[in-house]
């Protein structure tokens, strides 16, 4: 296993709990590239969060690495090429703070849920926090339930308030994606590149 550098959680704290638009977009594009490769396998991560995303070191310090595949799952059989079936009543998978709505509801997860979690990351990096950050609860179950209540009550418009329209489009696309539908990574990359162009940001300059 390669020796890697700090996680995005560490860097986010070091930067005063906020990333610039340029940094957020550069990280977002690299995350899309990692998920595109993973989904093509076809696997899903199911626990996208800052501490599971590490930067490289030395000459690779600008390269993002997606780690901790302990909750990863195959969504399409390599033999039959059939997608896993949709089920309900499951326990929540992942970390509540960044988990998709489907994860909170106990629905079977698929590729769309990795993207929704990535959308939460983008909002978090731009705004400095998410609406459910300051939840006071002694027990993990109580905290997760309160996060679920707030998250499910927020429309995509409310959730992306004060964010660029492209971030709203990213979240809306992710939440509207069908269970068995393969994400359009070209479109998602287009959204982030468009946002960079509108703000005259060179996101390909490391």
C-alpha positions as CSV (number, residue, x, y, z in Angstrom):
1,X,0.0,0.0,0.0
2,X,1.4,3.4,-1.0
3,X,2.3,5.9,1.7
4,X,-0.1,8.8,1.3
5,X,-0.4,12.3,2.6
6,X,-3.1,14.2,4.6
7,X,-6.8,13.6,4.2
8,X,-9.1,16.2,2.9
9,X,-10.5,16.4,6.5
10,X,-7.0,17.4,7.8
11,X,-6.5,19.9,5.0
12,X,-10.0,21.4,5.5
13,X,-9.3,22.0,9.2
14,X,-5.8,23.5,8.3
15,X,-7.5,25.9,5.9
16,X,-9.9,27.3,8.5
17,X,-12.8,25.0,7.5
18,X,-13.3,26.3,4.1
19,X,-11.8,25.7,0.6
20,X,-11.7,28.2,-2.2
21,X,-13.9,27.7,-5.2
22,X,-10.8,26.7,-7.3
23,X,-9.7,24.1,-4.7
24,X,-13.2,22.7,-4.4
25,X,-13.6,22.3,-8.2
26,X,-10.2,20.8,-8.6
27,X,-10.9,18.2,-5.9
28,X,-14.4,17.6,-7.3
29,X,-13.1,16.8,-10.7
30,X,-10.5,14.4,-9.4
31,X,-13.2,12.7,-7.2
32,X,-15.4,12.3,-10.3
33,X,-12.5,10.7,-12.1
34,X,-11.9,8.2,-9.2
35,X,-15.6,7.4,-9.0
36,X,-15.9,7.0,-12.8
37,X,-13.2,4.3,-12.7
38,X,-14.6,2.6,-9.6
39,X,-18.2,2.6,-11.0
40,X,-16.9,1.1,-14.3
41,X,-15.6,-2.0,-12.4
42,X,-18.6,-1.8,-11.4
43,X,-18.2,-1.1,-7.6
44,X,-19.6,1.6,-5.3
45,X,-17.8,3.0,-2.3
46,X,-20.7,3.7,0.0
47,X,-18.7,5.9,2.5
48,X,-17.6,9.0,0.7
49,X,-16.2,11.5,3.3
50,X,-13.2,13.7,3.8
51,X,-11.2,11.3,5.9
52,X,-11.5,8.6,3.1
53,X,-9.9,10.9,0.6
54,X,-6.1,11.4,0.8
55,X,-3.6,13.4,-1.1
56,X,-0.4,11.9,-2.3
57,X,3.1,13.0,-1.2
58,X,6.1,14.6,-2.8
59,X,5.7,14.7,-6.6
60,X,2.2,13.2,-6.2
61,X,1.0,15.7,-3.6
62,X,-1.6,17.0,-6.0
63,X,-3.1,13.6,-6.7
64,X,-6.2,12.6,-4.9
65,X,-6.7,9.0,-3.6
66,X,-10.0,7.4,-2.6
67,X,-9.3,4.9,0.2
68,X,-11.1,2.6,2.7
69,X,-13.2,0.3,0.5
70,X,-14.4,-1.7,3.6
71,X,-18.0,-0.8,2.7
72,X,-17.5,-1.1,-1.0
73,X,-19.9,-3.3,-3.0
74,X,-20.3,-4.7,-6.5
75,X,-23.5,-3.4,-8.1
76,X,-23.4,-5.4,-11.4
77,X,-22.5,-9.1,-11.6
78,X,-19.5,-9.8,-13.7
79,X,-21.1,-13.1,-14.8
80,X,-24.7,-12.2,-15.5
81,X,-24.2,-8.5,-16.0
82,X,-27.4,-8.0,-14.0
83,X,-27.7,-5.0,-11.6
84,X,-28.4,-5.8,-7.9
85,X,-32.0,-5.6,-6.9
86,X,-33.6,-2.7,-5.1
87,X,-34.4,-3.5,-1.4
88,X,-35.6,-1.6,1.6
89,X,-35.5,-2.0,5.3
90,X,-31.7,-2.1,5.5
91,X,-29.5,-0.5,8.2
92,X,-27.9,2.8,7.3
93,X,-24.6,2.3,5.5
94,X,-21.8,4.9,5.6
95,X,-21.3,8.0,7.7
96,X,-24.5,10.0,8.5
97,X,-23.0,13.4,7.9
98,X,-22.4,12.7,4.2
99,X,-24.7,9.7,3.6
100,X,-27.4,9.9,0.9
101,X,-31.1,10.2,1.6
102,X,-31.4,6.6,0.5
103,X,-28.9,5.5,3.0
104,X,-30.8,7.1,5.8
105,X,-34.0,5.5,4.7
106,X,-32.5,2.1,4.6
107,X,-32.8,1.7,0.8
108,X,-30.3,-0.4,-1.2
109,X,-27.5,1.9,-2.4
110,X,-26.2,2.3,-6.0
111,X,-24.0,4.6,-8.0
112,X,-26.2,7.6,-7.5
113,X,-25.6,7.5,-3.8
114,X,-21.8,8.0,-4.1
115,X,-22.6,11.0,-6.2
116,X,-25.0,12.5,-3.7
117,X,-22.4,12.1,-1.0
118,X,-19.8,13.8,-3.2
119,X,-22.4,16.6,-3.7
120,X,-22.5,17.1,0.1
121,X,-18.7,17.3,0.2
122,X,-18.7,20.1,-2.4
123,X,-21.3,22.1,-0.5
124,X,-19.4,21.5,2.8
125,X,-16.1,22.6,1.3
126,X,-17.7,25.8,-0.2
127,X,-19.9,26.8,2.7
128,X,-17.7,25.6,5.6
129,X,-20.4,23.3,7.0
130,X,-23.7,21.6,6.3
131,X,-27.1,22.5,7.9
132,X,-26.8,19.5,10.3
133,X,-23.3,20.3,11.7
134,X,-24.2,21.5,15.2
135,X,-26.4,18.7,16.3
136,X,-26.2,18.0,20.0
137,X,-26.7,14.4,20.9
138,X,-25.0,12.1,23.3
139,X,-25.8,8.8,21.5
140,X,-24.7,8.1,17.9
141,X,-28.2,6.7,17.1
142,X,-29.9,9.9,18.3
143,X,-27.4,12.1,16.4
144,X,-27.9,10.1,13.2
145,X,-31.6,10.3,13.5
146,X,-31.5,14.1,13.9
147,X,-29.3,14.4,10.9
148,X,-31.7,12.3,8.9
149,X,-34.7,14.5,9.9
150,X,-32.9,17.7,8.9
151,X,-31.5,16.2,5.7
152,X,-34.8,14.8,4.5
153,X,-36.6,18.0,5.2
154,X,-34.2,20.0,3.0
155,X,-35.1,20.5,-0.7
156,X,-32.2,20.6,-3.2
157,X,-32.8,24.4,-3.5
158,X,-32.6,24.9,0.3
159,X,-29.6,22.6,0.6
160,X,-27.6,24.5,-2.1
161,X,-28.6,28.0,-0.9
162,X,-25.7,30.5,-1.5
163,X,-24.0,27.9,-3.8
164,X,-23.5,28.4,-7.5
165,X,-26.2,27.1,-9.8
166,X,-23.9,24.3,-11.1
167,X,-23.8,22.8,-7.6
168,X,-27.6,22.8,-7.4
169,X,-27.6,21.1,-10.8
170,X,-25.0,18.5,-9.6
171,X,-27.1,17.7,-6.5
172,X,-30.4,17.6,-8.4
173,X,-29.0,15.3,-11.0
174,X,-27.6,13.0,-8.3
175,X,-30.8,12.8,-6.4
176,X,-32.9,12.3,-9.5
177,X,-30.8,9.5,-10.9
178,X,-32.4,6.1,-11.2
179,X,-31.4,3.2,-9.0
180,X,-29.9,1.2,-11.9
181,X,-28.9,4.1,-14.0
182,X,-25.2,4.7,-14.8
183,X,-24.1,8.3,-14.0
184,X,-23.3,10.7,-16.9
185,X,-19.8,11.6,-15.7
186,X,-19.3,13.8,-18.9
187,X,-22.2,15.9,-17.8
188,X,-21.1,16.2,-14.2
189,X,-17.5,17.2,-15.2
190,X,-19.1,19.7,-17.6
191,X,-20.9,21.3,-14.7
192,X,-17.7,21.8,-12.7
193,X,-15.7,23.0,-15.7
194,X,-18.5,25.4,-16.6
195,X,-18.4,26.9,-13.1
196,X,-14.7,27.3,-13.4
197,X,-14.9,29.0,-16.8
198,X,-17.6,31.4,-15.5
199,X,-15.3,32.5,-12.7
200,X,-12.2,32.5,-14.9
201,X,-10.5,29.8,-12.9
202,X,-7.8,27.5,-14.4
203,X,-8.5,24.3,-12.6
204,X,-6.0,22.4,-14.6
205,X,-3.1,24.3,-13.1
206,X,-2.1,22.4,-10.0
